[in-house]
Amino acid sequence: MARYKVKGKDCQLKVKVKLSFKEEIDERQLDFFSSKYIRGLLKVQAKKKNCIEFYGPIGISLFDRLKKPISKYDFFFIMEQVIDITQKVNLNSLILRNVVWDIHYVFINETTKELQFIYLPLTNDKKEADVLRFMEQIIYASKTMEEADTEYISRYVYFLKSLTSYEAEKIEKYIFSEDRSVVNTIKRHNVGQSGFITDKPQHYYEHYGRGNADEEATGLLADEDTGLLNNYDEEATGLLDTQCEQIHYASMYRLLTNETFLINKPVFRIGKEKSYYDYFVANNNMVSRSHADIIARGGRYFIVDLNSKNRTFVNGTPIPAQQETEIHDGDAIRLANEEFEFRI
C-alpha cells in the first residue's frame, strides 16, 4: 500500500507518494495525465521508479477539516466538487478508479473551500471507484453546525440510499434542490476569491509554481512539515459551543457497561469500523464493523441495519436491512447480542 508524505511550504502543498514493492506506476496513464491541466487534481511535479511527487494550492486534509463544524452550504459545496471531479475525469478520458478516494488524502483550501484530489495510476489495479462510499466517509466524518436547517444530512443519506449506484446527474440535481447556489458556483468555475482560481488552468499552476500566493487568501501555515492549518475562528467556535449546550439530544444506554452516549449527529453510526464510527462497541466480536445507523429527522428517530452479519433488533423483532425503522423512547435495541435502550 502506498505511503503519503504531505508538506506545506511557500503557500504550496506538496505530496510525495511512495509505492510499495507490489505496486507499479502505469507510465502511459501518468504521462497522459501529466499532459493535461485539470483543476481539482494535484499536478505531477516529479516521478521516479516507485515515487511520484504532486503539488498544488495549500490546504489541509479533508479529514482534518471535517473535525471542525461545517455549515450546510460548505457540506454540499464539498459534495458538488466530488461530483465535478468525477465528471472532469470522465470528460478527459481518465480512469475514475485512479483517483485516491480517501478523505485523509484529499485536500481543501480553507479560504476558497476548493478540493484537490490525487490521481495515481497503477498497473494491475482492478479495484472499482466507489464514489458513494467516499461520500459516506464525508458524511460520517462531518460535524455539523447548529443552524436553521439541521436535518440536511439525514435527508441526503435517505436520498443516497435510494440509489443503486453512483449517478452524478441525479446527485447533482438533489444538491441543486437543497441549495442551487452551490451548483451554480461550481459550474461558473468561481470557487472562491483567491487569485489561483481561473478558467485558464495553465495560469492556475503558473501561479503556484512561482510560490507567490497571497497570504491573506491562503491563510497561515501552523506546521510547515505537515501543511496543517489550525487558525479557526475561536469566537465563532465559542458561540457554537454555547448554542450546542442548549440542545437536547436523544441517547442510548448500553446495558452491559451501564454507559450512556448521546445521539448528537443527524446520522449516527454504531459499529467497529476504524475508518468512521460515532460509537465503538468494544469487546464484542458479534457486532459488525458498520452495524447500524441512527437517523434524526423531523423530530423523529430511525434505525437502519447496514447489512450486519448478526442483524439488528427492535423490541425483540429483527428489522430489515437498509430500511429505516422508527424507534421511540424506551425501545429495546439489540445489535447482534449487544443490548441497548433508546432514550429521548
N, C-alpha and C positions, 0 to 999 in steps of 0.2 A: 504494500500500500504506500502511495506517495506521501512524502513529508513536506510540510509547508513552512517556510520561514518568511515572516512579514516584517517589513521595516518602513518607517516613515521618515523622510529626510527631504529638506528643502521644498516643503509643500508638495511632495510627490510620494506616492505609495509604490513600494517595490515588493514583489512577491517572488520568492525563489522556490521552485517545486523540484524536489529531488525524488526520482523514481526508485522503486525497489528493484531488486535484481530480476524479478519476474516480469516487470513492466518495460515496455519499449515504445519510444516515440514513433508515431506514424508520420514520417518525414514529409510525405506527399501532402497529407492533410494539413500539417503545420505550415508548410510553405504556402499552400493555397490560402490559409487563414491569414498568414503574415502579410500577404499582398493586399489585404483588404483593411479598410478603416470602418469599424462598426462601433458606434457609440454604445457603451454599456458592456463592452468586452475589453478587458485589460489587454494592452498591446504587448507583443513579444519584443523583448529588448535584446536577449542573447539566448543561445542554446548550445548545449554540449551533448555528449552521448547520452547521459542519463539525467540531465538537468535543464530546466527552462526557467528563464527569468522574465517576469512580466512587470509592466509599470503602468501607472495611470494617476488620476487625481487622488489626493489624500483622502483617507477615510478610515473608519473603524469597521470591525466585523459586524455583520447584521445581527449576529447572536448577542454581541455586547450592547448594540443599540436597543434591542428589544428588552433588555433588563430594565430600562427606564420607561416610564409611562408613555404611551403612544396614543395619539388622537385618532378619531375615525378617519379624518382626511389623510393623515400620514399612513395609516394602515392600508387603505385602499390605494394610496399612491405607490406603495411598495408592491402590492398585488398587481397593479396595472403595469408596472415596469417588468414584472416577471412575464406577463403575457406579451409585452412588447418585445422582450429579448427573444422569446421563442419564435415570434413572427419574423424578426430580423434574421435569426439563424436559418430558418427555412427559406426565406427570401433570397439569402446569399448562398444557397446550396451547401450550407454547412450541415453537420450532423448534431442533432439535439442531444444525444447521449454523451457527447464530448464536453458539454458544459458541466462544470462541477456544481452539482445541486446539493450544496451543504451550507447552511447558514453561518457556519464558522469560517467559511472561505468565500463568502460573498461580502462585498464591502459597500459601505454607504458613506457619502459625504454628509455630515450633519447639517451643513448650512443649505446646500442645494437639494438634499434628500435624494440625490441620484445614486443608483446602484451600479456596481461594477462586478461583472462575473469573470470567471476564469474559463478559457476554452482550452481543454487539454486532450488532444487527440492521441490515443494509444492504439497500437496494433492488437488484434485479437481481443478487443474489448467488446463483448457481446451483450453487456447489460443494456436494458432499455431505460430511457429517460422517464423518471416518474415525477412529473411536474406536480401532480396533485399531492403526492407525499411531501414534496418540498413546500408547497403551500401549507400543508398540515404542520410542518416544522415551524413555520412562521406563526401560525395561529396559536399553537400551544406554548410558544416562547413569548408571546405578546403579553404585556402588562398594560391594560387599558386605562386611559384617563377617565375620571368621573366627569361626564358631560351630559347634555340633554338626552342624547341617544346612547344608551349603554348596551343595547342588545344587537348591535350590528354584526358582531362576530358570531353570535349564535344563529342569526338569520343566514349568514354567509355559510356557516358549517352545514346548516339544513339544506341550503341550495347545492353545495358541493356534493353532498351525499346522494343527491338525486341524479348525479352524472355517473355514467358507467365508464367513462374515460375522459382524458383531458380534452376539452373543447374550448379553444381560445376565444372564439367568437361569442359563444354562449356566456362564458365567464365575464368577458368584457361588457357584454350587454347588461349583465347583472350589476356590475360595478357602476355603469352609467346610470342605472336606475337608483342606486344608492347616493351617488354624487357625480353628476355629469361633468363638473369642473375638473375632476381628476383625469378622466379620459381625454377631455378637450385639451388640457395642459400637455399631456404626454404626446398627443397627436400633433400639437403645434410645435413640438420639439423645443419647449420652453421650460426645461426642468430647473427652475431656479434663476438667480440673478447674477451668479458669479461669472467671471469672464470666460471660463472654459467652455460654457455651453454654446454651441454653434451648430448651424446646419452644415458647415463645411468641416468634415472630420479631420482633414489634414491640419487645419488651424487648431483644432482641439488638441492634437498630440504635439504640434509645434509649441503650443503654449506651455505644456507640461515638460517638454524636453528642455526648455530654457530654464525651468525651475524658478520662474519669477512670478508665481501666483500671488494674488492679492491676499495679504494676511487676514484682512477683515472678512474676506469671502470664505476662506477655508478654515479659519479658526486656528488655535494654537496647539501644538503637539505637547501632550503631557509626558510622553515617553518616546524618545527618538527611536529606540530599538524596536518597539512594538507598533508604533503608529497609532496608539490608542488615545482617543480624546475623552477627557472627563470633565469638560467645562460646562456642565449642565447648569441651568439657571436655578440657584439654590432657593431664591424667593418663590419661584413658581412651584418648585417641588414641595416647599414647606406649606404652601397654600393647599396643594393637593392632599398632603398628608392630613391636614385639618379637616378637609372635606370627607376624606375616607373614614375618619373616626366616627362620623355621624351615620354611616350606612349600617344597616342590619343585614348580615349575611346568614344564609342557611348553613347548616353544619352536619357533619357525620360523626357519630360516636362509634369507635371501634371497641367491641365488647372484650376482645382478648386482652387488650392493653389498657383499657379504660382511658383511651386517648380521644380527644375531640379536636377536629380540624375544620376550619371554615371553608365553605364553597365560595371563594372570593374572586372568581372569574366567571365570565359568561359561559365559557366552555372549560370544564374542569376534568382533567384526566387522572384516573387511578390505575396504577399498574406497577410494572417493574422495568419499563423501558428506560435505558440510560440516557437516550437522546433527549427525551422530554417526558416528564410526568409532573403532576402537581401534588400528588400524594403517593409516596412509595410504600408499598406493602412489604415490609421486611419479614424475614423468617417464615415465608410460606411459598413453597415451590408450586403449589396448585394454582396460584394466581398467575394469569398471563402477563406478558411484558406490557402490552397495551390492552387492558382488560375492559374498562368501561369509561364512558364519558358521562358527566352530569351537566346538563344544559339548562341555563336560566333564560327564560323568555316570557315577556308579558306578565311578570309576577307569578309564573308557574315554573315548575321544575320537571325535567325529564331525564331518564337514564337511558343510555344506549350501550348495548353489549357490542364490543368490537371484534366479533368472531372469536371470542375467547374459547380456549380448549375445554374448560370445565364450566362454562356458562355463567349467567347472571340470574339471580332470583329476586323477585319482589314479593314479600309476604308468602314465601314458600313456593311460588309459581315461577317456572322458568320463563324468561322473556325471549322473544325472537331477536336474532342478531341484526344489527344495523337498522333497527327501527326504534323510534322514540316511544318510551313508555312513561306516562306521567306518574310521578311519585308525590306523596303527601306527608305532612308532619306525622311522625311516629311510625312510618313504614319500615319494615324489616328488610334490609338489603343484604344479599349474600353474594359475594364474588367467589366462585368455586365453593370452598368450605370456610371462607373468612366472613364473619358476621359483623354487620354494622346496623346502626339505627339512624334514619334520616330525621333531622330536626329543623324546624323553621322557627 
